[in-house]
Amino acid sequence: MDNLSVENINENNIFGIEEISELSFHSPWSLESIKKELSNSYANYVVLKLQDKHIGFAGAWVIFDEAHITNIAIHPNYRGLGYSHIIMDALLEKCKNAGANSMTLEVRASNIAAQKLYEGYGFKVEGIRKNYYDNPKEDGYIMWKYDI
């Protein structure tokens, strides 16, 4: 996978994050919300680039020794090519370096591909948030990994 790089979130890649977010989520974060993460002391974001193209990003808030994944997405044109593993590895390493030893997230009940990705990293469903997601209304599975 030549010409790949992983960067921390910065002013130069927030528009790439916005584009991927809009293409990936039913309720994408606004550019203003993404910009706020630049100054959020809890935020840990990584961006995956292929040459000069932003193709993925992932973020988590690390509070004390727990990381909470806020979002992870791969540009639709680059899905199914293994890039989700690269971005997930980078996020786990970043959160571990920030002091996290466990990680949690919510995932749509219908998002089987994401669930399989997380299960491959040792995440397990520990609960359900009823009607957690909007557009469409859907339950969210709460997943945890206790050893990052």
N, C-alpha and C positions, 0 to 999 in steps of 0.2 A: 504494500500500500504506500507507494512512493508519493511524494508531494503532499502528504498529510501533515497537519500541525494542529496542536491543541494550544489555545490561548486562554488567558483569563479574560473575563468580561472587561470591556473598555469602551471609550467613546467611539472607537473605529468599528466596532462590530455590533453595536446595538441595533442598527438598521437590518443587519442580517438576521439577528435574533427575532426582530419584529416580523420579518417576512416569513421565517420558518414557523413562528407562532401562529400567524394568520392562516397559513396553509395546513396547520396541524391540529388546531384546537377549535372546538365548538364555541368557546368563549375565550378568545386569545387575550393576552395581556396587552394593554395599550403601550405605546412608545413611552409615555410618561411613567408608567409603572416599571418598565424595564430600566429607564434612566434612574429611577429611585434606588434600584438595586446597586448602582455604582457607589452609593454612599451608605448603604446598609451594612453595618458592621457584622451582622450575622450572615450575610449573603456570601455564598461561594459558588461562582459560576464558571463553567468552562465552555469554550466554543471550539467546534471542530471545523477546520478549513481544508479544502482540497484545492491546492494551488491558491487562488485568490477568492474562491467561492465559499461562502459560509454554508455548510451542509448539515450542521447539527449543533445543539447546545443542551446543556443540562445545568440545573441549579439546585442548591439546597441551602437551607438556613441551619447553621450549627449554633445550638444554644446549649451551653454547658457541655455535656458529653454525648448529646444526641443530635443527629442530623435529620432534617425533614426535607425530603425532595419536594421542591416546589413545582418543577416541570422538567421534562426531558423530551426532546423531539429531534427527529431527523427529517430533513427536507424530503418531500414525497418522491422526488426523482432519484433519491439515493437510498431508499429503504430496501431491506432484504439483502444488503451487501456486506453486512457485518459491522457497519459503522456504529451501531448502537452499543456494541461491546467496547469499542474504543472510547466512546464518550462516557460510558458507565464506569469503565476502569479509571479514567481520569477523574471523574467526580468522586468516586470512592477514595482515591488516593488524596485528593484535595481535602475532603472532609476528615479523613483520618489524620492528616497533617494539622488540621485545625483543632484537633482534640476530640473528635467524635469517636465513640467506640460502638455505637449502635445507630441504625438508620430506619426511618419509617417513611411511608408515602401512602397516598390514596390513588386508586386506579379505578377507572370505570369497569363495572361488572362485565360489560360487553367487549372490553379491550383485551382479548385473549392473547394477542401478540405481545403486548406489554407485560401481561401477567407471566407469560412464559419466560420473557427476558429476566424479570425480577426473580422468578423461581430458580432460574439457572444460577443466580448469584446468592441463593440461599434465603431469599425472602419468603416468608410464610404469611398466609392470610390469618389475621388475628381478630378481625371484627368487620362489621359492616356499618357504614353510615347510610341510613335510609334517605333516599332522594337527595343525595349530596350534590349531584351535578344537575345543571339546568341545560336546556337546549340540546338534546331532549333530557327530560327529567329521568334520572337514573341513580341507582345505588352506587356507592363507592366502596370498594374493598380496602380495608386498612391492612397494610402489609408491614412486617417488621423483619429486620435482620439485626441480630444481636452481637455479631462479631465482625466488625469491619477492620 
